[in-house]
Amino acid sequence: MFKRILVAFKFTPASRSVLEKGIEIARDHGAELHIFHALDYRLKALESSDP
């Protein structure tokens, strides 16, 4: 049914659950699993104390 699965990953507990589900679905269907993570480089300039 599925040939390719794309999972957006953000290094949070919720995205880890989604990744695990994506892995499960990919295995069940023999699909390719693609994991996407984007880093916003503008956030690198923020101080660690900045909310």
DAQUIMO-V939141 format. One record per residue. N is the residue number from 0. RES is the residue in one letter. PSI is psi as a letter, one per 30 degrees, with the letter a starting at -180 (NA if undefined). NEAR is the number of other ideal C-beta (glycine too) atoms within 10 Angstrom. Layout:
n=(N/N)
res=(RES/RES)
psi=(PSI/PSI)
near=(NEAR/NEAR)
This chain:
n=(0/1/2/3/4/5/6/7/8/9/10/11/12/13/14/15/16/17/18/19/20/21/22/23/24/25/26/27/28/29/30/31/32/33/34/35/36/37/38/39/40/41/42/43/44/45/46/47/48/49/50)
res=(M/F/K/R/I/L/V/A/F/K/F/T/P/A/S/R/S/V/L/E/K/G/I/E/I/A/R/D/H/G/A/E/L/H/I/F/H/A/L/D/Y/R/L/K/A/L/E/S/S/D/P)
psi=(e/k/e/k/k/k/k/k/k/g/h/l/e/e/f/e/e/e/e/e/e/e/e/e/e/e/e/e/f/h/l/k/k/k/k/k/k/k/k/j/f/f/f/f/f/k/l/f/f/k/NA)
near=(7/13/9/10/16/10/18/13/14/13/8/9/6/8/16/12/10/14/17/11/12/21/14/11/15/18/10/10/13/9/15/11/16/12/13/9/10/8/8/6/7/7/8/7/7/9/5/4/5/7/3)
